[in-house]
């Protein structure tokens, strides 16, 4: 299968048995069942449908980070009449998503080749869902994590809308500081924050894994959120195992006293001391 070079990645499209994979350098980014282009075996992608448990009837979504389009095309099929804007910085990735991963060419999906942060500077839309699933290797670029970015997202989010992150990290333990900084930053902008460390129903929270973070000002209790998950949002969400995803909800406290709120770099001031 083909390999591609872009300004950002070495990209590989690989057919592996019943699955087609998109690989960025050493990381598997997307997958697609060859007999069903709407199915993926990458677990966190299915967990991103948790946003529907906060906002069950979205009509608009912004997805920052397209990859192979697994989330975008499933949302497009399952949640009509939702309209989706997808922002992807790498033009080569967009071409691969269309040619090899069956990204639909439809008026309800608009794809912008741009930096996600820059897109919000000129975007005039308001969205019910904003999903941030953009990575540089194994970390989210810092400009997509800061309080300034989150405030810009809030300005583009409906009053009861939800922002959702796919994060690689740990909720507790020695490797948890990056996640806890993001959590503190998000909680400084939205009233409600929920975290789902994938596969943590066994109680282990200090290992690095994909975690889904949801934040919203919607009038919604945790019990109501879990009831919606258990009911598959009244049957609307069809991804495999969705009714059990609530078992991964992190119910502990998130330590914040030893981590900073993430902010944009500030230019040196006139009176700021500089090392010479």
N, C-alpha and C positions, 0 to 999 in steps of 0.2 A: 504494500500500500504506500501511498505517496508521503513524502516529507517536504516541508516548506520552511523557508527562512523568512522571518519578518524583522522589522526593526526592534521587536520586543522579545521574540521567542524563536526557538527551534521547535517546529510543530510536526507532530507525527499523527497520521491517521492509520489505525491498525484494526484489521478484522481479526477477532479472536473468538473462534467458535461461533456462537449465536449472537455475539455482540460486536459492535463497532466502537472503537475508543478514540478519543482525542487526547493526545498527550502533549503537555508543555514541558520541554526538557525532560525532567525525571518524574513529573507529576501527572497522574491521570486527571483530566479536567472534566471530561464529559463522556457519556456512553449512551448507546442507542441499541435496542434490540433490532436485529436485522429483519425480523418478521413483524415488528410493531414499532414504528418510529417514535411513538409517544411514551414508550417504556424505557426506563433507565435502571441500572443496578447500582448507581451511586446513591448511597442512602441519604446523604444530607439534602439532596435535591428534593426528595419527597417530603422531608421535614419542612422545607420552605413553604409548603402549602399550609402550615400553621397560621400564616397571616390571615387566612380565611376565617379562622376561629375568632379573630378580633373584629374583622370587617367582612361579614358573610356575603354581602352583595356588592362587591366592588365593580365600578364601571370603568375605572382607569388605573393603570399601574405604570410605574417607572422601574425598570430593571437596569442596574448599573453593573455591567459585566455580562456579556452574552454567552461566551464560550460556544459550545455546540448547540445552544438554544433549548436545552432540555426543559427548563422551567417555562420559558416563554411559549413554546409550542403547546405544552400541556395546559397552561392557563388559557391560551387562545382557544383550544378545543373544549375545555371543560367549563369555562366560566363566561361563555358568551352572554351578553354582548360586550364584555370587557375589551377596552382598547389599550394596547400596550406600546409604550415607548421603551426601546432597548438602546442603551448606550454602550458602545464597545470601542476601545481606543485603537484596536488593531484591525485594520482593514482586511488583512489576510484571514483572520479568525472569522469575520463576517462571511467571506467568500466560502470558507470551508463549511460553515454552518448551513449555508444554502445548498452547496453542491453535494456534501457527503452526509449531512445530518437532517435533511428534510425540513429545514426551517421554512414554514409556509410563506409564500409571496401573497400577502393579503393586506387589504387596506386597514385592517384592525391592528396590524403590527407595523410600526415605524422603527427603522433602525438608523441610529445616528452614529457616525464614526467620529468619536470625540472623547475627550477626557471627561469623566463623570462630574468632576468638580466644575470644570469650565462650562459644561452644559447647563448647569443650574443658573449660571450667571445671566444667560440670555433666554432661558426657558420661561414662558408665560403660563404654563399649564399648572393645574392643581390635580393631584393624584390621590386616590384612596389607598393605594399601596405604594411604598417605595422599598425596593429590595436592593441591598448592597451585597454583591457576590463577586467582587473584583480582587484579584490577587496578583502580587508581584512575587513569583516563586511561592513561598508558603506564608506570606504575610500581606495584610491589606495595606495599600499605600497610605501613609500618614495623612495626606490631604483629605482622605475620605473617612477620617476618624475624629477630626477635631470638633470642638464646640462650634466654631464658625461654620463648618460644613453642616453640622446637625441643625443649626439655626436656619440655614438656607433650606435644608430639607423640610423643616417645620413650616416655613413660609410657602412651600409647594405642596403641603399635605392638607387634606380635608380635616375638618374639626375632629371627626371620630376616626380618622385614618390611622394607619399603622406603618411604622418603619421596621424593617427586618434586616438583620445582618447574619451572614454565615461567617463565623469566627473560628479560627483554629487556636485552641488554648486550653486552659484548665481553670476551673472555678475556685480551687483551693490549692495550697501547696506552693512549692518553690518556683514553679513555672507559671504562676497565675497572675503576676503583676500586669502584663500587657492587657489581659482581659479585664482585670479589675479597674484599670485606668479607663478603659472604654466604658465599662458599666457606670463608673462614677460620672463620666462625661455625659452619657445618655440620660442618666437619672437627674442630671442638672437641667435637662431640657423638657423631658416628659414625666408625667406623674406616675404612669404605670410602666414597669419594666419586668419582663419575664424571660427566663433563661432555660433552655433545654439542652443540656450536654448529652449528645446522642449516645445511647447505650449506657447511661449512668443509673438505670433503674436498680442496679445491684448495690448502689450506695457509694461507689468509687467516684470521687470528684476531683482528685489531684493528678489525674493522667491527662496528657494532651490529646485532644480529640476535636472533631467538629462540634460546634455549639451554635444553636440558633437563638438569637436575641431578638425579642419583640418589644417595641415601645410604642405607647399610644396615650392620648388623653381621653380615650373613649370611656364612658361610664360602664365599666365591666369589671366584675370581681374575678378573683382567681377561680373560685368554684364555678362560676358561669363559664369561664374560659374552658375549664376541664370538661364541663358538661357538653359543650359544643364539640370538643375534640372527640369525646366518647360517642357522640351521635353522628360523627363524620359531617358536622355542620348540617344537620338534618338530611344527611345522605348526599350532600352536594360534592364532597371530596371523595374521590374514588381510588386514590393511591393506596397501594397495599400496606396494611397494618396501621393506617392512620389512627384508628380508634384507640390504639395503645400508646401513641406518642406522648400522651399526657403523663405516662409513668416516668418519663425522663425529666419532668419539671424539677428544677433545682429549688428546694424549699429553704435552704440555709441562708444565713446572712452573707453578704458580700463585703468583705473588709475594704474600707476605702481610706482609712487614716494615713496609710503609708504610700499612697499613690496620688499622682497629680491629675487634675483635669487636663485633657489634651487640648492644646491650643495651637493656632498657626504661629510660625516663627514671626517675631517682631523685628523690624529693621532697627539697627542700632540708633539710639537717640543721641542728640547732640551732647548730652552730659553723661552719657554712659561710659564707664571706664573700659578701655580696651587694652589688651595685652600687646606690648610692642616687642 
